[in-house]
Amino acid sequence: MELLQLQYFIAVARLEHMTEAARSLHVTQSSLSKTIQRLEEDLGVLLFDRTGRKLRLNEYGSRFLPRAEKALFELEQGKQELSDLASRAQGTLELAVNTASTLPQILRKFRQLQPAIHFHVQMLNTQEMVTALHRGEVDFCLSSPPVEGEDIASRIVCIDPILLAVPKGHRLARRDRVTLDELREEWFIAVKKGYGTRDLVDAVCGAAGFVPDYVYEGDEPARIITLVEAGIGIAFIPGTARDSRDTVKYLRVDNSELVREIALLWNKSRYLSRAALEFRQLVFAHFLENTFA
């Protein structure tokens, strides 16, 4: 059994499509197909059910996949550990977030401390982050809500109140506080379902007896305030995401449940380089030094 066979098998198993897997691996479809066939011959079983060009993991493949992922994960951890021991002040820090409002300040501080370390950030929903953590594809996640798991370490770093953003000239713009009951007939702007703040808002409003009327649902949180400013609707915004523009007014909402917890997550089994450990300490210090309420 070869390392390349495992890498190719994992790619095909995750996509369940030979053409897409070949494209993602930058190899020909025929080379990929032959490599998978050799792996199946080595194992003595078929790993996929094939219907035309479609593939689906069968029982053998489903049982083999987590072991193959774990094997590659451990090899990658060993590579990172040796690189760290060799004192190479370079590399890439892999991050995933479903809440990005505090990230620019954190990354700016980290770049000042570790200018040679590159970082790569993905904006994912909560389930996508959990998957990336389990696969060992990221060093850390900033998540709201926190995620619990046997192999996931979670530390709450911030308690962040949810505010209501309204455009200048809105009927509530002269107010400092508002109740949920006053918002039943409003039009709302939000990120799509699956993001922590959206799911929290939907649950709290549902408990209050209404479903927000969304006129815009997107996957770019930064665009929401721009749409509020344009008068398209109003929005629930985390306190850490508010800005100083005078065309938008932020109101407190009289509901103690409209508060989100932000947590730093990491895989307990993933090797953390010295740069990663320094990043984690920087995140803890950043939230201790700043009050976002």
C-alpha positions as CSV (number, residue, x, y, z in Angstrom):
1,M,0.0,0.0,0.0
2,E,1.4,3.4,-1.0
3,L,0.9,6.8,0.5
4,L,-0.2,8.1,-2.9
5,Q,-3.0,5.5,-3.0
6,L,-4.3,6.8,0.3
7,Q,-4.2,10.4,-0.8
8,Y,-6.1,9.6,-4.0
9,F,-8.6,7.4,-2.2
10,I,-9.4,10.1,0.4
11,A,-10.0,12.7,-2.4
12,V,-12.3,10.4,-4.3
13,A,-14.1,9.3,-1.2
14,R,-14.9,12.9,-0.1
15,L,-16.1,14.0,-3.6
16,E,-17.6,10.7,-4.7
17,H,-16.8,11.8,-8.3
18,M,-13.7,10.7,-10.3
19,T,-13.6,13.7,-12.6
20,E,-13.8,16.3,-9.8
21,A,-11.3,14.3,-7.7
22,A,-8.8,14.2,-10.6
23,R,-9.2,17.9,-11.1
24,S,-8.6,18.7,-7.4
25,L,-5.5,16.5,-7.4
26,H,-4.2,17.9,-10.8
27,V,-3.9,14.4,-12.3
28,T,-5.6,12.6,-15.2
29,Q,-8.7,10.7,-14.6
30,S,-7.2,7.5,-16.0
31,S,-4.2,7.7,-13.6
32,L,-6.5,8.3,-10.7
33,S,-8.7,5.4,-11.6
34,K,-5.8,3.0,-12.0
35,T,-4.4,4.1,-8.6
36,I,-7.7,3.4,-6.9
37,Q,-8.0,0.0,-8.6
38,R,-4.5,-0.9,-7.4
39,L,-5.5,0.0,-3.8
40,E,-8.6,-2.1,-4.0
41,E,-6.4,-5.0,-5.3
42,D,-4.0,-4.6,-2.4
43,L,-6.9,-4.6,0.1
44,G,-8.8,-7.4,-1.6
45,V,-12.1,-5.6,-1.6
46,L,-13.9,-3.0,-3.6
47,L,-14.2,0.4,-1.8
48,F,-16.8,2.0,-4.0
49,D,-20.1,1.0,-5.6
50,R,-19.9,2.2,-9.3
51,T,-22.9,3.2,-11.4
52,G,-21.7,4.6,-14.7
53,R,-19.4,7.5,-13.8
54,K,-20.9,7.9,-10.3
55,L,-19.1,6.5,-7.3
56,R,-20.4,5.9,-3.8
57,L,-18.5,4.6,-0.8
58,N,-19.7,1.1,0.1
59,E,-19.4,-0.4,3.6
60,Y,-15.8,-1.4,3.1
61,G,-14.9,2.1,1.9
62,S,-16.8,3.8,4.7
63,R,-14.9,1.7,7.3
64,F,-11.5,2.3,5.6
65,L,-11.9,6.1,5.1
66,P,-11.4,7.3,8.7
67,R,-8.4,5.0,9.1
68,A,-6.8,6.4,5.9
69,E,-7.5,10.0,7.1
70,K,-6.0,9.2,10.5
71,A,-2.9,7.7,8.9
72,L,-2.3,10.8,6.7
73,F,-3.1,13.1,9.6
74,E,-0.4,11.5,11.8
75,L,2.2,11.7,9.0
76,E,1.4,15.4,8.5
77,Q,1.7,16.0,12.3
78,G,5.1,14.3,12.3
79,K,6.3,16.5,9.4
80,Q,5.2,19.6,11.2
81,E,6.8,18.6,14.4
82,L,10.1,17.9,12.8
83,S,10.0,21.2,11.0
84,D,9.3,22.9,14.3
85,L,12.2,21.1,16.0
86,A,14.5,22.3,13.1
87,S,13.6,25.8,14.2
88,R,12.3,26.9,10.8
89,A,10.6,30.2,11.5
90,Q,8.3,29.8,8.6
91,G,5.2,27.8,7.6
92,T,1.5,28.4,7.4
93,L,-1.1,28.8,10.1
94,E,-4.4,27.4,9.0
95,L,-7.5,29.1,10.5
96,A,-11.2,28.8,10.1
97,V,-13.9,31.2,11.4
98,N,-17.6,31.7,11.4
99,T,-17.2,35.0,13.1
100,A,-14.6,37.4,11.6
101,S,-15.3,40.7,13.3
102,T,-12.3,40.5,15.7
103,L,-10.0,38.7,13.3
104,P,-8.3,41.7,11.6
105,Q,-6.9,43.0,14.9
106,I,-5.7,39.6,15.9
107,L,-4.0,38.9,12.6
108,R,-2.3,42.3,12.6
109,K,-0.8,41.6,16.0
110,F,0.3,38.1,15.0
111,R,2.0,39.4,11.8
112,Q,3.9,41.9,13.9
113,L,5.1,39.0,16.2
114,Q,5.7,36.4,13.4
115,P,6.3,38.2,10.1
116,A,7.7,35.1,8.4
117,I,4.6,32.9,9.2
118,H,1.9,32.9,6.6
119,F,-1.7,32.4,7.5
120,H,-4.6,31.1,5.6
121,V,-8.2,31.9,6.7
122,Q,-11.4,30.2,5.6
123,M,-14.9,31.5,6.4
124,L,-17.0,28.4,7.1
125,N,-20.2,27.6,8.8
126,T,-20.3,25.7,12.0
127,Q,-20.6,22.2,10.5
128,E,-17.9,22.9,8.0
129,M,-15.5,24.0,10.8
130,V,-16.2,20.8,12.8
131,T,-15.4,18.7,9.7
132,A,-12.1,20.6,9.2
133,L,-11.2,20.2,12.8
134,H,-11.9,16.4,12.7
135,R,-9.8,16.1,9.6
136,G,-6.9,18.1,11.1
137,E,-7.1,20.6,8.3
138,V,-7.0,23.7,10.5
139,D,-4.9,24.7,13.5
140,F,-7.6,26.8,15.1
141,C,-11.2,28.0,14.7
142,L,-13.0,31.0,16.0
143,S,-16.5,29.9,16.5
144,S,-19.8,31.2,17.8
145,P,-21.4,29.1,19.2
146,P,-18.7,27.1,20.9
147,V,-18.4,23.5,19.8
148,E,-18.1,20.5,22.1
149,G,-16.5,17.2,21.1
150,E,-14.3,14.4,22.5
151,D,-11.4,15.4,20.2
152,I,-12.1,19.2,20.1
153,A,-10.7,21.5,22.7
154,S,-12.9,24.6,23.3
155,R,-12.2,27.8,25.3
156,I,-14.7,30.7,25.5
157,V,-12.8,33.9,24.9
158,C,-15.5,36.5,24.6
159,I,-19.1,37.2,25.6
160,D,-20.5,39.3,22.8
161,P,-24.0,41.1,23.0
162,I,-26.1,41.1,19.8
163,L,-27.2,44.7,18.9
164,L,-29.8,45.9,16.4
165,A,-28.4,48.1,13.5
166,V,-30.9,50.5,11.9
167,P,-30.3,53.2,9.2
168,K,-30.3,56.9,9.9
169,G,-33.9,58.1,9.6
170,H,-35.4,54.8,10.7
171,R,-38.3,55.1,13.1
172,L,-36.1,53.5,15.9
173,A,-33.0,55.6,15.2
174,R,-33.7,58.0,18.0
175,R,-33.9,55.1,20.5
176,D,-31.2,53.5,22.6
177,R,-33.1,50.3,23.4
178,V,-35.8,48.2,21.8
179,T,-37.9,45.1,22.6
180,L,-38.2,42.2,20.2
181,D,-42.0,42.7,20.1
182,E,-41.4,46.0,18.4
183,L,-39.6,44.3,15.5
184,R,-42.3,41.9,14.3
185,E,-43.1,43.9,11.2
186,E,-39.6,44.9,10.2
187,W,-37.6,43.7,7.2
188,F,-34.3,42.1,8.1
189,I,-30.9,41.5,6.5
190,A,-28.7,38.6,7.6
191,V,-26.2,35.9,6.8
192,K,-27.5,32.5,5.7
193,K,-28.6,29.8,8.1
194,G,-25.7,27.8,9.5
195,Y,-23.8,30.8,10.9
196,G,-23.9,31.1,14.7
197,T,-25.4,34.6,15.0
198,R,-28.2,33.9,12.5
199,D,-29.1,30.6,14.2
200,L,-29.2,32.3,17.6
201,V,-31.3,35.2,16.4
202,D,-33.8,32.8,14.7
203,A,-34.1,30.8,17.9
204,V,-34.6,33.8,20.1
205,C,-37.2,35.4,17.8
206,G,-39.0,32.1,17.5
207,A,-39.3,31.8,21.2
208,A,-40.7,35.4,21.2
209,G,-43.4,34.3,18.8
210,F,-42.3,35.5,15.3
211,V,-40.1,34.7,12.4
212,P,-38.0,37.6,11.1
213,D,-38.9,38.6,7.5
214,Y,-35.6,38.4,5.7
215,V,-35.3,40.4,2.5
216,Y,-31.6,39.6,2.1
217,E,-29.6,36.5,3.1
218,G,-26.0,36.3,2.2
219,D,-22.6,34.7,3.0
220,E,-20.6,38.0,3.4
221,P,-21.1,39.4,6.9
222,A,-19.3,42.6,6.0
223,R,-21.9,43.5,3.4
224,I,-24.8,43.6,6.0
225,I,-24.0,47.0,7.4
226,T,-23.7,48.4,3.9
227,L,-27.2,47.2,3.1
228,V,-28.5,48.6,6.5
229,E,-26.9,51.9,5.6
230,A,-28.7,51.9,2.3
231,G,-32.0,51.5,4.0
232,I,-32.7,48.0,2.7
233,G,-33.5,46.6,6.1
234,I,-32.3,46.3,9.7
235,A,-30.0,43.7,11.1
236,F,-28.9,42.0,14.3
237,I,-25.1,42.7,14.6
238,P,-22.6,41.3,17.1
239,G,-21.2,44.0,19.4
240,T,-17.7,43.2,18.1
241,A,-18.7,44.0,14.5
242,R,-20.2,47.5,15.1
243,D,-18.3,50.4,13.5
244,S,-18.2,54.1,14.0
245,R,-20.1,55.3,10.9
246,D,-22.7,57.9,11.7
247,T,-25.2,56.6,9.1
248,V,-26.1,53.6,11.2
249,K,-27.5,53.5,14.8
250,Y,-26.9,50.5,17.1
251,L,-29.5,49.8,19.7
252,R,-29.5,47.4,22.7
253,V,-32.2,44.7,22.6
254,D,-34.1,43.9,25.8
255,N,-33.5,40.2,25.7
256,S,-30.8,38.5,27.9
257,E,-30.6,35.6,25.4
258,L,-29.3,37.7,22.6
259,V,-25.7,37.2,23.6
260,R,-23.2,35.0,21.8
261,E,-20.2,33.2,23.1
262,I,-17.1,33.2,21.0
263,A,-14.7,30.3,21.5
264,L,-11.3,29.3,20.2
265,L,-11.3,25.6,19.0
266,W,-8.5,23.2,18.2
267,N,-8.1,19.5,17.6
268,K,-6.6,17.9,20.7
269,S,-4.6,15.4,18.5
270,R,-3.2,18.0,16.1
271,Y,0.4,19.0,16.7
272,L,0.7,22.7,17.5
273,S,3.9,24.4,16.4
274,R,5.5,27.1,18.5
275,A,4.0,29.6,16.1
276,A,0.5,28.1,16.7
277,L,1.0,28.1,20.4
278,E,2.0,31.7,20.3
279,F,-1.1,32.5,18.2
280,R,-3.3,30.8,20.8
281,Q,-1.8,32.8,23.6
282,L,-2.2,36.0,21.6
283,V,-5.9,35.3,21.1
284,F,-6.4,34.7,24.8
285,A,-4.5,38.0,25.6
286,H,-6.4,40.0,23.0
287,F,-9.8,39.2,24.4
288,L,-8.6,39.8,28.0
289,E,-7.4,43.2,27.0
290,N,-10.5,44.3,25.1
291,T,-14.1,44.7,26.2
292,F,-16.6,44.4,23.5
293,A,-19.8,44.8,25.5
